[in-house]
Amino acid sequence: MSRLSIRRQHSLAAPDARERIDRAALRITERFGARCHWQGEVLKIEHASVAGEVTLGAADITVEAELKFPLALFRARAEAEIARILDRELAP
């Protein structure tokens, strides 16, 4: 298994940040076939090859995930794709 951690700062109001994370989650769901659901301010991500969460803070967003085989083999690519999606969604 392999872990990935991505953190991005933002200056969005909480509802706007959550809406943008919802859009990012939709892209992740479509791209990777993961299931996503909110538990409070934490978006849970579930897939046969990954278990993770996106934590929505007042000034930052953190993605933590445990990648299982075979996705662990493509950790760098998955991390880059998730970072790209976050950067696009959090852009002013």
N, C-alpha and C positions, 0 to 999 in steps of 0.2 A: 504494500500500500504506500501511497504517496500523499502528502498534504500540500494544499496550496492555500495561500493567504494573500488577499488583495485588499488594500485600503485606499479609499479615495475621499478627499475633502470635498465638501459642498457648502453652498451658502443659500440653499433653497429652504423655503418654508416646509414644514413637515408634510402637509398634504401633497405639495408639488413633488417632493422627494419620493414619497410613497408611490405616486402615480408614475413617475419615471422608472422606479424600480419594478413596478408592475409591467411596464413595457419591456424592460430588460428581461424580466422573468419569462414573458411571452416569447421573446426571441430565443432564450436558452431552452425553453420547452420545445419550440419548433426545431431548433438546431440539434439538440441532443436527446430529445424524447424524455426529458425529465418531468416529474410532477412537482408542482410548487404550491404551497399554501402558507398563509400568514398565521402566526401565533403571536399576538400582540404586535410588537415592533420588529419581530424576527420572521423573515421569509424562509421557510424550510424547503429544501430541495432534496428530492428523492429520486433515485435511479438505480438500476441494478449495478452500475459501475461507479456511483458517487453518492455520498451522503454529505450534505452541507447546509449552510445557512447564511443568509444575508442579514446583517444587523443594521438597522437604520438608526443612526444617532443624530443629534441636533446639528452637528457640523461635519459628520463623516459617515461613510458607509463601509462596512467591512464584510468581505466574503471569506468564509472559512469552509474548506471542503476536504474530505478524505476520498481520494481517488483509489478505486480498486482496479484489479486487473480486468480487462486489458487497457482501460483508460489511463491508468498510471503510466503506461509506456509513452503516452502522448501528453504528459503533464504540461510541458512548456507550451505546446500548441493550444491546449485547453485554457491555460492561464492567459495566454496572449489574446485569445478570442473573447474570453470573459472580460478582460481589461478593456479591450476595444469597445465592446458593447456598453460597459459602464461609462467609459469616457464619452461616448457619443450621447448617451442618455443624460448625463450630468452636465453637459456643456451648457453654458448660459444661453 
